[in-house]
Amino acid sequence: MSIYDNLEFRHLKYVVAVAEEGSFTRAATRLHVAQSAVSTQIGEIESWYNIRIFDRTHSGVRLTLVGESFLPFARRELQSREDFIKAMQALQETSARPFTLGFTPFVESHVIGTVCRAYRGLFPRGEINPVSGDIEDILEQLADASIDAALLTLPINAEGLHVQPVISEPLVVCLRKDDPLAQQEELPPTSLDGRLCIFSDPRRHPMAHARLIELLGEQGIRPHLANPNFNSGHVQWMVRERRCAALIRKGETLHEEVTTRPIHGLQLTIDFALVHVPEHKQMALPLLLRSMEELAGMTDPIFSRKPPRSSDSREMQGEFLFGDSQPRTTRKSR
C-alpha cells in the first residue's frame, strides 16, 4: 500500500475545518466529532508525510507555510468530490426529465445554441425543452418554477435572481468604406452628430432607449430615430445608400461596400445571461452555470478570458433593443 493511499477525504475536511475555525475544539464542534479525533487525524497526516500543517499555540492554531499550500488543495479536492456526486445525480435526473430553458424573442439563435451545446456537452443524452415568451412571462415562469432557467438580455430587474453572464457582443458603427470617416480607427463622437441612425423601437424598452439617447447626447451625438428595423441587410442598405451611419453588432456579416468602426470613448455591448432563482431544484443547473461562468471568463482555468477594465472608466447600464438584443452601455469618463 502506497503512503499516498493514506490521505482520505476526511483528512481534507478536518484540515479545512481547523483552518477556518482557528481551533481544534471549534472544528470538532462544527464537524460533530470528538476533539481528539480531529487532532489524531491531522497528526496522522503530519506524521505520514513528515510535514507540519498547523502551528499550535496557546491562543489557537495557525497554518504553516506548508499548511497555506495544503488548504487550497484540500478545498479543491472536496469541491471536486461534491461536483462529481452532483454530476452523477444530475445525469440520473436528466434521463428522467428535460431541462426547461426559457428565452425571449430578442435572444439571438447563436446565443441559445451556445448554451444548448454546453448542456449537451455535459449531458449528451439530456433533453432540452425550450420555452419562448416576453420578459415578464419568462420572469413569472422562473418565479413559479415552471422553467429551470432562462436566457435573457441584460440588464433586467434581477431582484431575487441569480444572473450568470454568458456572452457579450460589441456594437459598432456601420458606414461606407468610401466614407472619409472610415479612414480613422475610432470615430470621434461629434463626427456622428446628426448622422447616426437608431433603428430600435423605443416602445419596446422606453427607459433603455431614453438612456441610450442620453449617453449619446453626452458625447455630442444627436441620433436620428429611424423606423424600427431589425433586418441587418436593410440597415446596411440604408448605409450603402448614404442615408445614415448605423449601429450594428460587430459580428454581423458585412456587405462589401460597408465597414465598421467603434466610437471613441463610448463602448456599447449586447449582454446575454443565464438567469435562475437561487433556490432551484434542477440538479443539472449548477454544472451548466459553471460552464457558463467559465465561458464568460469569470473563472479559471477552462475559459479564462475576461476583458480588462481600465481604472479610469465607469459603467452606466441601460436597456436598448437593437438587432433583437439589449446592449449594455459603458461610457468612459473623460
N, C-alpha and C positions, 0 to 999 in steps of 0.2 A: 504493500500500500504506500503510495507516494505521500510525502508530507503535504502536498498541495490539496490532497483529498480531505485533510482535517478541517479546512476552512468551510464553514457552512453558513447558510443564510442567517441563522440565529445569532452567530457571532457578529455579523454585519449589523444586525438590528440592535444588538447591545451597544456596539461602538457608537452608532448614531444617537441612541438614546442618552448615553452618558455625555457625549459631546454637547448635545443640545440642552441637557438639564444641568450640566456642570457638577454633577454629583452622582455617585453610585447609588445612594439611597433614593434620591428622587427618580433616577432612571428605573430602579426596581419597582417603585410605586407606579410609575407610568406603564410598565410592562406587566404588572401584576405577577411578579415573581419575587423570590427572596433576594435580599441584597447580596447574600453570599453567592448566589447563582450567577449574578452579573459579574462580581469580582472574579469568580472562578473561571468563567468563560473567557473574559478578556485576558486574564492571567495565562490561560492556555495558549491563546494566540501569541502573546508576547514571548512565551517560553518556546513554542514550536519553531518560531521563525527568528528568535534571538533579536527581537525588536522591542521598543518601548513606545506605546501609543499614547499613554497619558502620564503626566507628572502628577503624583499625589501630594497634596498639601493639606494643611490643617483647615483651610477655608474651602477646600473642594478639589477639583481636578482641572487640568488644562491640557490641551493637546500638545504633544511634542512636535518636532519637525516632521517625523515620520507620521504621526497622527494626522497632521494637517493634510498630508497626501492621501492617507488611508480613508479619511472621512468622505471626500467626494467620490472615491471609488466605491465605498460601501453604499452611498446613496444611489449611485447609478445602477449598481447591481440589484438593489432592492426594487428600484423603479422598473428595471428591465423584467424582473420576475413578475411584477404586478401587470405590466403591459402585456406580457406573454399570456398570462392567465386570462386577462380580459379579451385578448385576441381570440383565444380558443372559445371562450363563451360567446363572443360576437360571431364567430364562424357558425356556431350552433344556431344562434338566433337568426342570422341572415338566411339560413337554409329554411327557416320556418316562416318568415315574413319579410316583405320587401322593405327597403329603405325609402321612405317617402320624402321627396325633395321638392319644396315649393320654390317658385321663382316668379318674377314679374315679367311682363312682355318687354320691358326695357333692358333685360339682361341678354346680352348677345349670345348666340349659339356657341361660339368657340369658348366662352367662359363656362357655360353649362357643360360642354364637352370636357373641359379640363377637370372639373370636379367629378364627373362620371368616370373618367379614365382613372383618376386617383382611387375612387371607390372600388372599381373593378380590379385595379392592381392589388388592392388589399384583400378583396373577396371576389375571386374570379367567377364564382357561381352565384354571387349575390344579385338580387334583382332590385332595380331602382324604379320607383313609381313616381313619375314627375307630375306635379300639380301646378298649374298656372293660375294667376289671379292678380288683381291690383294690390297695391301695397297694403291697404287696410285689411283686405281679405286675408292676405298671407300672414300678417301680424296676428290677426284673430285666430287663425288656424294654428299658429305657433303657440299661442297662449293656452288654447284648449287641447293641445297635444294631438290635433288631427294630422299634423305633419311633423316629421322628425327635425328638419332643419330647412332653411330657405336661403337661396342665393338672391341677394339684393344689391342695388347700387347705393353707394353712400353719398351723403350722410343720411341717417334715419334717426328717429326717436328711439334711442337704444335703452331706455329705462327698463330694467328688469331683464335685459337680454345680454347674451354673450355674442360679441361681434369679432369674427376672425377674418382679417383681410386676406383676400385671395390673389387678386390681380389688380395692378394699377397701370392705366394706359394714358400716355400724354396726349394732349390736344395741341395742335399746331395750326398755323395759318396757311391756307392753301392759296396760291397765287400763280399767275402765269410765269413760265420760265423767262419770257422776254420782258417781264416787268423789271424796271430798274431796281426795285427793292430786293429782287431775287439775288442780286449780287452781294448782298450782305448776309452774314452768318446768322445774325439775330436782327429782328425788326424793331426799330425804335417805336415805342408806343404811339408817339404823336404822328408817325407816318401812316398810321391806320385810322386816324380820326376821320370819320365820315366815309371810310372805305370798307370797314369790316361789317359783314352781314351776319346776323344771328337768325338761324333757321329753326329754332326751337319754338314750342308752343308755350307761351307764358302761363296759360291757364292750367297746364299740367302741374307746374311747380312754381306758383307765383312768387313765393318768398325767395326761392332759389334764383329765379330769373331776376328779381329785383337786386339781389345781392351781386350777381354777376355784372349787371349793368353798373352797379355802384363801384365794383372793383375796377372795371374797365375805365369808368369815368375818373377814378383816382389816378389812373395812368395817362389821362388825357385822350382816351378813346371814347368817342360817342358813336356807337354802332347803329346801323340801320336794322330794323326789325322786319325781316322778310316773311312771306307766308311760310308756315311750318312745313318742313320737308325733310324726311329722314332718308331719302334716297341719295346715296353718295354720288352716283352718276349725275343726277340732276344738279346737285350742288356744284360739282366740278364743271358742269356745262355752264352754269352761271358765271363761274370764274373765267372759263375759256372765252366767254362772250364779253369779257371785260365789264361785267355788271358790278362786280364786287370782289373782295377777298373774303374768305370764309374759314371758320374753324372746322377742322376735321380731325379724326383720330390719326395718330402718327402712323399706325399700321395699315391704313387704307391703301388699296391698290390705286395707283395714280394714272390718270391719262397722260400720254406722252407730252402734252403741251403744258402741264402744270407741275409745280413742285411745292414743297412746304418749308416753312421756317418758323422757329419759336419766337415768341415776343420777349424782348429784352426786359428782365426784371419781373416777369409775370409767368408763373408756371400753372398750367391748367391740366388737371388729370381726371380721368374717369376711374373711380374706385369701386371694386366689387368685393363683397364679403359674404362669408357663410355665417348665418345667424341662427341662434337657437336659444331656448330657455335653459338656464343653468341646471334646473332640476329634471332634465330629460331622463328617460329610461331606455333610450336606444343605445345598446352596448357597442354598436359599430361606430357610433359618432366620435368618441374620444380618439380613436385611431385615425379617422378621416380628418378630424380637426388638426391632429398632429401633422399629417401630411400637408394640409393647407397652410399651417403655420410655417412649416419648412419651405413650402413653395413661395410664400410671401417673404422669405428671407428673415423670419423672425427668430429662428433658432439655428444652431449648428448641429451636425455638420452637413446634412444632406443637401439642403438648399441654403447656402449661407450668403446670398447676395441681397443686400439692402442698400438703397441709395443713401449716400452721405447727406447729412443735413448741416447746412452752414450755421455758424453761431450767430450770424447777423440777420437771420430771417425769422419770420413768424408766420404761423399758419392762420388762414382765415377760411373757414369752411362754409359752403353753401350749396344747395341743390340747383342743378341746371341740367335740363334734359337736352341732350344733343346726340344725334346718331343712335337713338334709342337707349341712351345712358345718362347718368347723372355724374358730372365731374366734380371733384374737389378742386377748389381754387386756392392757390397758395401765392401770396404776394410777398416778395422780398422787400424788406424795408430799405429805404434809401439811406 
